Amino acid sequence: MVEHVLSLDENLSQSFPAMNLYFPYLWFWGDLDNYIDEHVPWHWHAEPELCYVFQGEVEYHLPEEVIVLHPGDAIFVNSNVLHMICPHNGCKDSVIIAHIFNKLLFTGYHHSSIDEKYFRPITRCRSLLYYTFHQTDPSHNAIIQLMKEC
């Protein structure tokens, strides 16, 4: 088994050296069994995250809340939100697919009209820590399908 370790600084901030301005997007296949202590430790990053539960059941822990996700569910975690991911009730073989993206993927450049009008209101909204997409909700099917296809 290869154990995955996050690159965190003293403030639990995760950086993504492989992400660059030429392609400001990364995705991760996260088999939680392969992380130290079988969980993704507490961390945060400036980039928003979209995560799809490929297999098993997982818990997204936030400072004041725990969100349980089932296979086929997904979650948006906003910019700069402290979170931790672990299997739900010790579930083995839990796998997530995480999409991490720099805002430049959507905005084109800093302080663009798209950035100012559409992106910043979301990433700066402190009342929007996350949003869940459940496979059982028909209105969520399109976004879940797109995450699976990515």
Chimera marker file (.cmm) of the C-alpha trace (Angstrom):
<marker_set name="trace">
<marker id="1" x="0.000" y="0.000" z="0.000" r="1" g="1" b="0" radius="0.5"/>
<marker id="2" x="1.248" y="3.478" z="-0.891" r="1" g="1" b="0" radius="0.5"/>
<marker id="3" x="0.315" y="6.028" z="1.743" r="1" g="1" b="0" radius="0.5"/>
<marker id="4" x="-0.677" y="9.447" z="0.476" r="1" g="1" b="0" radius="0.5"/>
<marker id="5" x="0.509" y="12.462" z="2.420" r="1" g="1" b="0" radius="0.5"/>
<marker id="6" x="-0.761" y="15.990" z="1.861" r="1" g="1" b="0" radius="0.5"/>
<marker id="7" x="1.727" y="18.812" z="1.557" r="1" g="1" b="0" radius="0.5"/>
<marker id="8" x="0.529" y="21.165" z="4.307" r="1" g="1" b="0" radius="0.5"/>
<marker id="9" x="2.130" y="24.203" z="5.854" r="1" g="1" b="0" radius="0.5"/>
<marker id="10" x="1.971" y="25.105" z="9.562" r="1" g="1" b="0" radius="0.5"/>
<marker id="11" x="-1.501" y="26.674" z="9.042" r="1" g="1" b="0" radius="0.5"/>
<marker id="12" x="-2.862" y="23.471" z="7.423" r="1" g="1" b="0" radius="0.5"/>
<marker id="13" x="-2.899" y="25.200" z="4.034" r="1" g="1" b="0" radius="0.5"/>
<marker id="14" x="-2.495" y="22.842" z="1.107" r="1" g="1" b="0" radius="0.5"/>
<marker id="15" x="-0.750" y="24.054" z="-2.017" r="1" g="1" b="0" radius="0.5"/>
<marker id="16" x="-0.736" y="22.472" z="-5.437" r="1" g="1" b="0" radius="0.5"/>
<marker id="17" x="2.670" y="22.967" z="-7.084" r="1" g="1" b="0" radius="0.5"/>
<marker id="18" x="1.541" y="21.000" z="-10.154" r="1" g="1" b="0" radius="0.5"/>
<marker id="19" x="-1.266" y="23.496" z="-10.830" r="1" g="1" b="0" radius="0.5"/>
<marker id="20" x="-0.180" y="26.395" z="-13.008" r="1" g="1" b="0" radius="0.5"/>
<marker id="21" x="-1.612" y="29.234" z="-15.048" r="1" g="1" b="0" radius="0.5"/>
<marker id="22" x="-1.403" y="27.207" z="-18.255" r="1" g="1" b="0" radius="0.5"/>
<marker id="23" x="-3.913" y="24.701" z="-16.921" r="1" g="1" b="0" radius="0.5"/>
<marker id="24" x="-5.340" y="25.767" z="-13.548" r="1" g="1" b="0" radius="0.5"/>
<marker id="25" x="-7.052" y="22.476" z="-12.703" r="1" g="1" b="0" radius="0.5"/>
<marker id="26" x="-6.149" y="19.202" z="-10.974" r="1" g="1" b="0" radius="0.5"/>
<marker id="27" x="-8.057" y="16.076" z="-10.140" r="1" g="1" b="0" radius="0.5"/>
<marker id="28" x="-7.285" y="13.386" z="-7.616" r="1" g="1" b="0" radius="0.5"/>
<marker id="29" x="-8.358" y="9.784" z="-7.324" r="1" g="1" b="0" radius="0.5"/>
<marker id="30" x="-8.550" y="9.419" z="-3.562" r="1" g="1" b="0" radius="0.5"/>
<marker id="31" x="-8.692" y="5.863" z="-2.238" r="1" g="1" b="0" radius="0.5"/>
<marker id="32" x="-9.080" y="6.668" z="1.457" r="1" g="1" b="0" radius="0.5"/>
<marker id="33" x="-7.583" y="3.306" z="2.435" r="1" g="1" b="0" radius="0.5"/>
<marker id="34" x="-4.267" y="4.610" z="1.046" r="1" g="1" b="0" radius="0.5"/>
<marker id="35" x="-4.055" y="7.693" z="3.264" r="1" g="1" b="0" radius="0.5"/>
<marker id="36" x="-2.291" y="7.691" z="6.607" r="1" g="1" b="0" radius="0.5"/>
<marker id="37" x="-4.883" y="6.621" z="9.187" r="1" g="1" b="0" radius="0.5"/>
<marker id="38" x="-7.291" y="6.110" z="6.246" r="1" g="1" b="0" radius="0.5"/>
<marker id="39" x="-8.421" y="9.733" z="6.056" r="1" g="1" b="0" radius="0.5"/>
<marker id="40" x="-7.528" y="13.018" z="4.385" r="1" g="1" b="0" radius="0.5"/>
<marker id="41" x="-6.371" y="15.205" z="7.303" r="1" g="1" b="0" radius="0.5"/>
<marker id="42" x="-7.677" y="18.644" z="8.211" r="1" g="1" b="0" radius="0.5"/>
<marker id="43" x="-6.630" y="21.136" z="5.552" r="1" g="1" b="0" radius="0.5"/>
<marker id="44" x="-7.811" y="24.055" z="3.470" r="1" g="1" b="0" radius="0.5"/>
<marker id="45" x="-6.854" y="25.620" z="0.158" r="1" g="1" b="0" radius="0.5"/>
<marker id="46" x="-7.610" y="28.792" z="-1.744" r="1" g="1" b="0" radius="0.5"/>
<marker id="47" x="-9.043" y="26.786" z="-4.625" r="1" g="1" b="0" radius="0.5"/>
<marker id="48" x="-12.654" y="25.580" z="-4.558" r="1" g="1" b="0" radius="0.5"/>
<marker id="49" x="-13.164" y="21.828" z="-4.649" r="1" g="1" b="0" radius="0.5"/>
<marker id="50" x="-15.763" y="19.618" z="-6.276" r="1" g="1" b="0" radius="0.5"/>
<marker id="51" x="-15.708" y="16.062" z="-5.015" r="1" g="1" b="0" radius="0.5"/>
<marker id="52" x="-17.609" y="13.051" z="-6.308" r="1" g="1" b="0" radius="0.5"/>
<marker id="53" x="-18.028" y="9.894" z="-4.204" r="1" g="1" b="0" radius="0.5"/>
<marker id="54" x="-17.104" y="7.091" z="-6.563" r="1" g="1" b="0" radius="0.5"/>
<marker id="55" x="-17.329" y="4.257" z="-4.062" r="1" g="1" b="0" radius="0.5"/>
<marker id="56" x="-18.141" y="3.712" z="-0.397" r="1" g="1" b="0" radius="0.5"/>
<marker id="57" x="-19.492" y="6.247" z="2.056" r="1" g="1" b="0" radius="0.5"/>
<marker id="58" x="-17.508" y="9.264" z="3.206" r="1" g="1" b="0" radius="0.5"/>
<marker id="59" x="-17.770" y="12.046" z="5.735" r="1" g="1" b="0" radius="0.5"/>
<marker id="60" x="-16.724" y="15.583" z="4.961" r="1" g="1" b="0" radius="0.5"/>
<marker id="61" x="-15.891" y="17.194" z="8.288" r="1" g="1" b="0" radius="0.5"/>
<marker id="62" x="-16.062" y="20.954" z="8.636" r="1" g="1" b="0" radius="0.5"/>
<marker id="63" x="-15.339" y="22.772" z="11.891" r="1" g="1" b="0" radius="0.5"/>
<marker id="64" x="-18.969" y="22.685" z="13.000" r="1" g="1" b="0" radius="0.5"/>
<marker id="65" x="-20.601" y="20.058" z="10.809" r="1" g="1" b="0" radius="0.5"/>
<marker id="66" x="-20.222" y="16.579" z="9.331" r="1" g="1" b="0" radius="0.5"/>
<marker id="67" x="-21.728" y="15.784" z="5.921" r="1" g="1" b="0" radius="0.5"/>
<marker id="68" x="-22.247" y="12.114" z="5.023" r="1" g="1" b="0" radius="0.5"/>
<marker id="69" x="-22.070" y="11.303" z="1.321" r="1" g="1" b="0" radius="0.5"/>
<marker id="70" x="-23.009" y="8.072" z="-0.424" r="1" g="1" b="0" radius="0.5"/>
<marker id="71" x="-21.818" y="6.625" z="-3.741" r="1" g="1" b="0" radius="0.5"/>
<marker id="72" x="-22.942" y="8.925" z="-6.542" r="1" g="1" b="0" radius="0.5"/>
<marker id="73" x="-23.211" y="12.000" z="-4.292" r="1" g="1" b="0" radius="0.5"/>
<marker id="74" x="-20.964" y="15.029" z="-4.661" r="1" g="1" b="0" radius="0.5"/>
<marker id="75" x="-19.991" y="18.147" z="-2.751" r="1" g="1" b="0" radius="0.5"/>
<marker id="76" x="-18.723" y="21.635" z="-3.550" r="1" g="1" b="0" radius="0.5"/>
<marker id="77" x="-16.370" y="22.947" z="-0.848" r="1" g="1" b="0" radius="0.5"/>
<marker id="78" x="-15.781" y="26.661" z="-1.124" r="1" g="1" b="0" radius="0.5"/>
<marker id="79" x="-12.472" y="28.456" z="-1.167" r="1" g="1" b="0" radius="0.5"/>
<marker id="80" x="-10.559" y="28.651" z="2.141" r="1" g="1" b="0" radius="0.5"/>
<marker id="81" x="-12.834" y="26.227" z="4.020" r="1" g="1" b="0" radius="0.5"/>
<marker id="82" x="-11.150" y="23.960" z="6.570" r="1" g="1" b="0" radius="0.5"/>
<marker id="83" x="-12.192" y="20.340" z="5.979" r="1" g="1" b="0" radius="0.5"/>
<marker id="84" x="-11.234" y="16.716" z="6.553" r="1" g="1" b="0" radius="0.5"/>
<marker id="85" x="-12.438" y="13.589" z="4.728" r="1" g="1" b="0" radius="0.5"/>
<marker id="86" x="-12.816" y="10.096" z="6.172" r="1" g="1" b="0" radius="0.5"/>
<marker id="87" x="-14.790" y="6.916" z="5.533" r="1" g="1" b="0" radius="0.5"/>
<marker id="88" x="-18.232" y="6.886" z="7.137" r="1" g="1" b="0" radius="0.5"/>
<marker id="89" x="-18.464" y="4.389" z="10.021" r="1" g="1" b="0" radius="0.5"/>
<marker id="90" x="-15.159" y="2.784" z="9.050" r="1" g="1" b="0" radius="0.5"/>
<marker id="91" x="-16.369" y="1.935" z="5.536" r="1" g="1" b="0" radius="0.5"/>
<marker id="92" x="-13.568" y="0.215" z="3.605" r="1" g="1" b="0" radius="0.5"/>
<marker id="93" x="-12.758" y="0.903" z="-0.044" r="1" g="1" b="0" radius="0.5"/>
<marker id="94" x="-14.109" y="4.461" z="-0.036" r="1" g="1" b="0" radius="0.5"/>
<marker id="95" x="-12.966" y="6.332" z="-3.136" r="1" g="1" b="0" radius="0.5"/>
<marker id="96" x="-13.459" y="9.995" z="-4.010" r="1" g="1" b="0" radius="0.5"/>
<marker id="97" x="-12.660" y="11.945" z="-7.136" r="1" g="1" b="0" radius="0.5"/>
<marker id="98" x="-11.687" y="15.499" z="-6.227" r="1" g="1" b="0" radius="0.5"/>
<marker id="99" x="-11.607" y="18.319" z="-8.757" r="1" g="1" b="0" radius="0.5"/>
<marker id="100" x="-9.530" y="21.292" z="-7.595" r="1" g="1" b="0" radius="0.5"/>
<marker id="101" x="-9.520" y="24.401" z="-9.748" r="1" g="1" b="0" radius="0.5"/>
<marker id="102" x="-8.002" y="27.834" z="-9.706" r="1" g="1" b="0" radius="0.5"/>
<marker id="103" x="-10.534" y="30.549" z="-10.486" r="1" g="1" b="0" radius="0.5"/>
<marker id="104" x="-8.565" y="31.463" z="-13.608" r="1" g="1" b="0" radius="0.5"/>
<marker id="105" x="-9.991" y="28.344" z="-15.242" r="1" g="1" b="0" radius="0.5"/>
<marker id="106" x="-13.347" y="30.153" z="-15.324" r="1" g="1" b="0" radius="0.5"/>
<marker id="107" x="-12.497" y="33.833" z="-15.082" r="1" g="1" b="0" radius="0.5"/>
<marker id="108" x="-9.634" y="34.128" z="-17.561" r="1" g="1" b="0" radius="0.5"/>
<marker id="109" x="-7.628" y="36.524" z="-15.393" r="1" g="1" b="0" radius="0.5"/>
<marker id="110" x="-7.705" y="38.272" z="-12.021" r="1" g="1" b="0" radius="0.5"/>
<marker id="111" x="-10.306" y="41.015" z="-11.629" r="1" g="1" b="0" radius="0.5"/>
<marker id="112" x="-12.029" y="40.210" z="-14.916" r="1" g="1" b="0" radius="0.5"/>
<marker id="113" x="-15.738" y="40.982" z="-15.228" r="1" g="1" b="0" radius="0.5"/>
<marker id="114" x="-16.496" y="37.265" z="-14.851" r="1" g="1" b="0" radius="0.5"/>
<marker id="115" x="-14.361" y="37.154" z="-11.709" r="1" g="1" b="0" radius="0.5"/>
<marker id="116" x="-15.940" y="40.241" z="-10.156" r="1" g="1" b="0" radius="0.5"/>
<marker id="117" x="-19.553" y="39.508" z="-11.115" r="1" g="1" b="0" radius="0.5"/>
<marker id="118" x="-19.814" y="35.733" z="-10.797" r="1" g="1" b="0" radius="0.5"/>
<marker id="119" x="-16.856" y="34.047" z="-9.139" r="1" g="1" b="0" radius="0.5"/>
<marker id="120" x="-15.899" y="36.324" z="-6.231" r="1" g="1" b="0" radius="0.5"/>
<marker id="121" x="-19.454" y="36.545" z="-4.845" r="1" g="1" b="0" radius="0.5"/>
<marker id="122" x="-19.346" y="32.767" z="-4.415" r="1" g="1" b="0" radius="0.5"/>
<marker id="123" x="-15.801" y="32.340" z="-3.099" r="1" g="1" b="0" radius="0.5"/>
<marker id="124" x="-16.107" y="35.286" z="-0.716" r="1" g="1" b="0" radius="0.5"/>
<marker id="125" x="-19.499" y="34.225" z="0.639" r="1" g="1" b="0" radius="0.5"/>
<marker id="126" x="-18.647" y="33.014" z="4.155" r="1" g="1" b="0" radius="0.5"/>
<marker id="127" x="-22.165" y="31.645" z="4.618" r="1" g="1" b="0" radius="0.5"/>
<marker id="128" x="-21.594" y="29.265" z="1.670" r="1" g="1" b="0" radius="0.5"/>
<marker id="129" x="-19.075" y="26.793" z="3.060" r="1" g="1" b="0" radius="0.5"/>
<marker id="130" x="-20.298" y="23.897" z="0.926" r="1" g="1" b="0" radius="0.5"/>
<marker id="131" x="-23.142" y="22.622" z="-1.187" r="1" g="1" b="0" radius="0.5"/>
<marker id="132" x="-24.101" y="18.971" z="-1.558" r="1" g="1" b="0" radius="0.5"/>
<marker id="133" x="-25.383" y="17.235" z="-4.665" r="1" g="1" b="0" radius="0.5"/>
<marker id="134" x="-27.341" y="14.058" z="-3.971" r="1" g="1" b="0" radius="0.5"/>
<marker id="135" x="-27.923" y="11.417" z="-6.605" r="1" g="1" b="0" radius="0.5"/>
<marker id="136" x="-31.464" y="10.996" z="-5.268" r="1" g="1" b="0" radius="0.5"/>
<marker id="137" x="-32.332" y="14.604" z="-6.213" r="1" g="1" b="0" radius="0.5"/>
<marker id="138" x="-33.233" y="14.782" z="-9.928" r="1" g="1" b="0" radius="0.5"/>
<marker id="139" x="-32.229" y="18.467" z="-10.089" r="1" g="1" b="0" radius="0.5"/>
<marker id="140" x="-28.647" y="17.445" z="-9.213" r="1" g="1" b="0" radius="0.5"/>
<marker id="141" x="-28.291" y="14.780" z="-11.911" r="1" g="1" b="0" radius="0.5"/>
<marker id="142" x="-26.739" y="17.043" z="-14.564" r="1" g="1" b="0" radius="0.5"/>
<marker id="143" x="-23.871" y="18.315" z="-12.382" r="1" g="1" b="0" radius="0.5"/>
<marker id="144" x="-23.202" y="14.853" z="-10.949" r="1" g="1" b="0" radius="0.5"/>
<marker id="145" x="-23.084" y="13.392" z="-14.457" r="1" g="1" b="0" radius="0.5"/>
<marker id="146" x="-20.605" y="16.074" z="-15.560" r="1" g="1" b="0" radius="0.5"/>
<marker id="147" x="-18.352" y="15.336" z="-12.571" r="1" g="1" b="0" radius="0.5"/>
<marker id="148" x="-18.402" y="11.628" z="-13.407" r="1" g="1" b="0" radius="0.5"/>
<marker id="149" x="-17.482" y="12.374" z="-17.025" r="1" g="1" b="0" radius="0.5"/>
<marker id="150" x="-14.577" y="14.619" z="-16.088" r="1" g="1" b="0" radius="0.5"/>
<link id1="1" id2="2" r="1" g="1" b="0" radius="0.2"/>
<link id1="2" id2="3" r="1" g="1" b="0" radius="0.2"/>
<link id1="3" id2="4" r="1" g="1" b="0" radius="0.2"/>
<link id1="4" id2="5" r="1" g="1" b="0" radius="0.2"/>
<link id1="5" id2="6" r="1" g="1" b="0" radius="0.2"/>
<link id1="6" id2="7" r="1" g="1" b="0" radius="0.2"/>
<link id1="7" id2="8" r="1" g="1" b="0" radius="0.2"/>
<link id1="8" id2="9" r="1" g="1" b="0" radius="0.2"/>
<link id1="9" id2="10" r="1" g="1" b="0" radius="0.2"/>
<link id1="10" id2="11" r="1" g="1" b="0" radius="0.2"/>
<link id1="11" id2="12" r="1" g="1" b="0" radius="0.2"/>
<link id1="12" id2="13" r="1" g="1" b="0" radius="0.2"/>
<link id1="13" id2="14" r="1" g="1" b="0" radius="0.2"/>
<link id1="14" id2="15" r="1" g="1" b="0" radius="0.2"/>
<link id1="15" id2="16" r="1" g="1" b="0" radius="0.2"/>
<link id1="16" id2="17" r="1" g="1" b="0" radius="0.2"/>
<link id1="17" id2="18" r="1" g="1" b="0" radius="0.2"/>
<link id1="18" id2="19" r="1" g="1" b="0" radius="0.2"/>
<link id1="19" id2="20" r="1" g="1" b="0" radius="0.2"/>
<link id1="20" id2="21" r="1" g="1" b="0" radius="0.2"/>
<link id1="21" id2="22" r="1" g="1" b="0" radius="0.2"/>
<link id1="22" id2="23" r="1" g="1" b="0" radius="0.2"/>
<link id1="23" id2="24" r="1" g="1" b="0" radius="0.2"/>
<link id1="24" id2="25" r="1" g="1" b="0" radius="0.2"/>
<link id1="25" id2="26" r="1" g="1" b="0" radius="0.2"/>
<link id1="26" id2="27" r="1" g="1" b="0" radius="0.2"/>
<link id1="27" id2="28" r="1" g="1" b="0" radius="0.2"/>
<link id1="28" id2="29" r="1" g="1" b="0" radius="0.2"/>
<link id1="29" id2="30" r="1" g="1" b="0" radius="0.2"/>
<link id1="30" id2="31" r="1" g="1" b="0" radius="0.2"/>
<link id1="31" id2="32" r="1" g="1" b="0" radius="0.2"/>
<link id1="32" id2="33" r="1" g="1" b="0" radius="0.2"/>
<link id1="33" id2="34" r="1" g="1" b="0" radius="0.2"/>
<link id1="34" id2="35" r="1" g="1" b="0" radius="0.2"/>
<link id1="35" id2="36" r="1" g="1" b="0" radius="0.2"/>
<link id1="36" id2="37" r="1" g="1" b="0" radius="0.2"/>
<link id1="37" id2="38" r="1" g="1" b="0" radius="0.2"/>
<link id1="38" id2="39" r="1" g="1" b="0" radius="0.2"/>
<link id1="39" id2="40" r="1" g="1" b="0" radius="0.2"/>
<link id1="40" id2="41" r="1" g="1" b="0" radius="0.2"/>
<link id1="41" id2="42" r="1" g="1" b="0" radius="0.2"/>
<link id1="42" id2="43" r="1" g="1" b="0" radius="0.2"/>
<link id1="43" id2="44" r="1" g="1" b="0" radius="0.2"/>
<link id1="44" id2="45" r="1" g="1" b="0" radius="0.2"/>
<link id1="45" id2="46" r="1" g="1" b="0" radius="0.2"/>
<link id1="46" id2="47" r="1" g="1" b="0" radius="0.2"/>
<link id1="47" id2="48" r="1" g="1" b="0" radius="0.2"/>
<link id1="48" id2="49" r="1" g="1" b="0" radius="0.2"/>
<link id1="49" id2="50" r="1" g="1" b="0" radius="0.2"/>
<link id1="50" id2="51" r="1" g="1" b="0" radius="0.2"/>
<link id1="51" id2="52" r="1" g="1" b="0" radius="0.2"/>
<link id1="52" id2="53" r="1" g="1" b="0" radius="0.2"/>
<link id1="53" id2="54" r="1" g="1" b="0" radius="0.2"/>
<link id1="54" id2="55" r="1" g="1" b="0" radius="0.2"/>
<link id1="55" id2="56" r="1" g="1" b="0" radius="0.2"/>
<link id1="56" id2="57" r="1" g="1" b="0" radius="0.2"/>
<link id1="57" id2="58" r="1" g="1" b="0" radius="0.2"/>
<link id1="58" id2="59" r="1" g="1" b="0" radius="0.2"/>
<link id1="59" id2="60" r="1" g="1" b="0" radius="0.2"/>
<link id1="60" id2="61" r="1" g="1" b="0" radius="0.2"/>
<link id1="61" id2="62" r="1" g="1" b="0" radius="0.2"/>
<link id1="62" id2="63" r="1" g="1" b="0" radius="0.2"/>
<link id1="63" id2="64" r="1" g="1" b="0" radius="0.2"/>
<link id1="64" id2="65" r="1" g="1" b="0" radius="0.2"/>
<link id1="65" id2="66" r="1" g="1" b="0" radius="0.2"/>
<link id1="66" id2="67" r="1" g="1" b="0" radius="0.2"/>
<link id1="67" id2="68" r="1" g="1" b="0" radius="0.2"/>
<link id1="68" id2="69" r="1" g="1" b="0" radius="0.2"/>
<link id1="69" id2="70" r="1" g="1" b="0" radius="0.2"/>
<link id1="70" id2="71" r="1" g="1" b="0" radius="0.2"/>
<link id1="71" id2="72" r="1" g="1" b="0" radius="0.2"/>
<link id1="72" id2="73" r="1" g="1" b="0" radius="0.2"/>
<link id1="73" id2="74" r="1" g="1" b="0" radius="0.2"/>
<link id1="74" id2="75" r="1" g="1" b="0" radius="0.2"/>
<link id1="75" id2="76" r="1" g="1" b="0" radius="0.2"/>
<link id1="76" id2="77" r="1" g="1" b="0" radius="0.2"/>
<link id1="77" id2="78" r="1" g="1" b="0" radius="0.2"/>
<link id1="78" id2="79" r="1" g="1" b="0" radius="0.2"/>
<link id1="79" id2="80" r="1" g="1" b="0" radius="0.2"/>
<link id1="80" id2="81" r="1" g="1" b="0" radius="0.2"/>
<link id1="81" id2="82" r="1" g="1" b="0" radius="0.2"/>
<link id1="82" id2="83" r="1" g="1" b="0" radius="0.2"/>
<link id1="83" id2="84" r="1" g="1" b="0" radius="0.2"/>
<link id1="84" id2="85" r="1" g="1" b="0" radius="0.2"/>
<link id1="85" id2="86" r="1" g="1" b="0" radius="0.2"/>
<link id1="86" id2="87" r="1" g="1" b="0" radius="0.2"/>
<link id1="87" id2="88" r="1" g="1" b="0" radius="0.2"/>
<link id1="88" id2="89" r="1" g="1" b="0" radius="0.2"/>
<link id1="89" id2="90" r="1" g="1" b="0" radius="0.2"/>
<link id1="90" id2="91" r="1" g="1" b="0" radius="0.2"/>
<link id1="91" id2="92" r="1" g="1" b="0" radius="0.2"/>
<link id1="92" id2="93" r="1" g="1" b="0" radius="0.2"/>
<link id1="93" id2="94" r="1" g="1" b="0" radius="0.2"/>
<link id1="94" id2="95" r="1" g="1" b="0" radius="0.2"/>
<link id1="95" id2="96" r="1" g="1" b="0" radius="0.2"/>
<link id1="96" id2="97" r="1" g="1" b="0" radius="0.2"/>
<link id1="97" id2="98" r="1" g="1" b="0" radius="0.2"/>
<link id1="98" id2="99" r="1" g="1" b="0" radius="0.2"/>
<link id1="99" id2="100" r="1" g="1" b="0" radius="0.2"/>
<link id1="100" id2="101" r="1" g="1" b="0" radius="0.2"/>
<link id1="101" id2="102" r="1" g="1" b="0" radius="0.2"/>
<link id1="102" id2="103" r="1" g="1" b="0" radius="0.2"/>
<link id1="103" id2="104" r="1" g="1" b="0" radius="0.2"/>
<link id1="104" id2="105" r="1" g="1" b="0" radius="0.2"/>
<link id1="105" id2="106" r="1" g="1" b="0" radius="0.2"/>
<link id1="106" id2="107" r="1" g="1" b="0" radius="0.2"/>
<link id1="107" id2="108" r="1" g="1" b="0" radius="0.2"/>
<link id1="108" id2="109" r="1" g="1" b="0" radius="0.2"/>
<link id1="109" id2="110" r="1" g="1" b="0" radius="0.2"/>
<link id1="110" id2="111" r="1" g="1" b="0" radius="0.2"/>
<link id1="111" id2="112" r="1" g="1" b="0" radius="0.2"/>
<link id1="112" id2="113" r="1" g="1" b="0" radius="0.2"/>
<link id1="113" id2="114" r="1" g="1" b="0" radius="0.2"/>
<link id1="114" id2="115" r="1" g="1" b="0" radius="0.2"/>
<link id1="115" id2="116" r="1" g="1" b="0" radius="0.2"/>
<link id1="116" id2="117" r="1" g="1" b="0" radius="0.2"/>
<link id1="117" id2="118" r="1" g="1" b="0" radius="0.2"/>
<link id1="118" id2="119" r="1" g="1" b="0" radius="0.2"/>
<link id1="119" id2="120" r="1" g="1" b="0" radius="0.2"/>
<link id1="120" id2="121" r="1" g="1" b="0" radius="0.2"/>
<link id1="121" id2="122" r="1" g="1" b="0" radius="0.2"/>
<link id1="122" id2="123" r="1" g="1" b="0" radius="0.2"/>
<link id1="123" id2="124" r="1" g="1" b="0" radius="0.2"/>
<link id1="124" id2="125" r="1" g="1" b="0" radius="0.2"/>
<link id1="125" id2="126" r="1" g="1" b="0" radius="0.2"/>
<link id1="126" id2="127" r="1" g="1" b="0" radius="0.2"/>
<link id1="127" id2="128" r="1" g="1" b="0" radius="0.2"/>
<link id1="128" id2="129" r="1" g="1" b="0" radius="0.2"/>
<link id1="129" id2="130" r="1" g="1" b="0" radius="0.2"/>
<link id1="130" id2="131" r="1" g="1" b="0" radius="0.2"/>
<link id1="131" id2="132" r="1" g="1" b="0" radius="0.2"/>
<link id1="132" id2="133" r="1" g="1" b="0" radius="0.2"/>
<link id1="133" id2="134" r="1" g="1" b="0" radius="0.2"/>
<link id1="134" id2="135" r="1" g="1" b="0" radius="0.2"/>
<link id1="135" id2="136" r="1" g="1" b="0" radius="0.2"/>
<link id1="136" id2="137" r="1" g="1" b="0" radius="0.2"/>
<link id1="137" id2="138" r="1" g="1" b="0" radius="0.2"/>
<link id1="138" id2="139" r="1" g="1" b="0" radius="0.2"/>
<link id1="139" id2="140" r="1" g="1" b="0" radius="0.2"/>
<link id1="140" id2="141" r="1" g="1" b="0" radius="0.2"/>
<link id1="141" id2="142" r="1" g="1" b="0" radius="0.2"/>
<link id1="142" id2="143" r="1" g="1" b="0" radius="0.2"/>
<link id1="143" id2="144" r="1" g="1" b="0" radius="0.2"/>
<link id1="144" id2="145" r="1" g="1" b="0" radius="0.2"/>
<link id1="145" id2="146" r="1" g="1" b="0" radius="0.2"/>
<link id1="146" id2="147" r="1" g="1" b="0" radius="0.2"/>
<link id1="147" id2="148" r="1" g="1" b="0" radius="0.2"/>
<link id1="148" id2="149" r="1" g="1" b="0" radius="0.2"/>
<link id1="149" id2="150" r="1" g="1" b="0" radius="0.2"/>
</marker_set>
